[in-house]
Amino acid sequence: MYELTAKDGGWGGGVWSRQDKNGEEQGLKISVQNADKMFTDLAESVFGIIRDDKD
């Protein structure tokens, strides 16, 4: 789905990747990476709490 372009039927979703005026990468790719990191951090915290409770 991230390979779709406007030629594929007027798809107007988020931009997968682009650089902002400061040269930093922005777009849906970064949002997905940020969400993945937040989920991973949260999961690790929950697992840590569970391990602590078992001790």
C-alpha positions as CSV (number, residue, x, y, z in Angstrom):
1,M,0.0,0.0,0.0
2,Y,2.9,2.3,0.6
3,E,4.0,1.9,-3.0
4,L,0.7,3.5,-4.3
5,T,0.8,6.8,-6.2
6,A,-1.8,9.2,-7.4
7,K,-1.9,7.2,-10.7
8,D,-3.4,4.3,-8.7
9,G,-6.8,5.9,-8.5
10,G,-6.5,9.2,-6.8
11,W,-5.0,7.8,-3.6
12,G,-4.2,10.8,-1.4
13,G,-2.8,9.3,1.7
14,G,0.2,10.5,3.6
15,V,3.6,10.9,2.0
16,W,5.8,7.9,2.8
17,S,9.0,9.8,3.0
18,R,10.2,13.4,2.3
19,Q,12.7,15.9,3.7
20,D,11.5,19.0,5.4
21,K,13.2,22.4,5.0
22,N,15.8,21.4,7.6
23,G,16.7,18.3,5.7
24,E,15.1,16.0,8.3
25,E,13.1,13.0,7.0
26,Q,9.4,13.3,7.6
27,G,6.2,11.5,6.5
28,L,4.4,8.3,7.1
29,K,7.6,6.2,7.3
30,I,8.7,8.2,10.3
31,S,5.3,8.0,11.9
32,V,5.4,4.2,11.6
33,Q,8.9,4.0,13.0
34,N,7.9,6.2,15.9
35,A,4.8,4.1,16.6
36,D,6.9,1.0,16.5
37,K,9.4,2.4,19.0
38,M,6.7,3.6,21.4
39,F,5.0,0.1,21.2
40,T,8.3,-1.7,21.8
41,D,9.2,0.6,24.8
42,L,5.7,0.1,26.3
43,A,5.9,-3.7,25.8
44,E,9.3,-3.8,27.5
45,S,8.0,-1.8,30.4
46,V,5.0,-4.1,30.8
47,F,7.3,-7.2,30.7
48,G,9.5,-5.6,33.3
49,I,6.6,-5.0,35.6
50,I,5.5,-8.6,35.1
51,R,9.0,-9.9,35.8
52,D,9.2,-7.8,39.0
53,D,5.9,-9.1,40.2
54,K,7.0,-12.7,39.9
55,D,10.1,-12.1,42.1
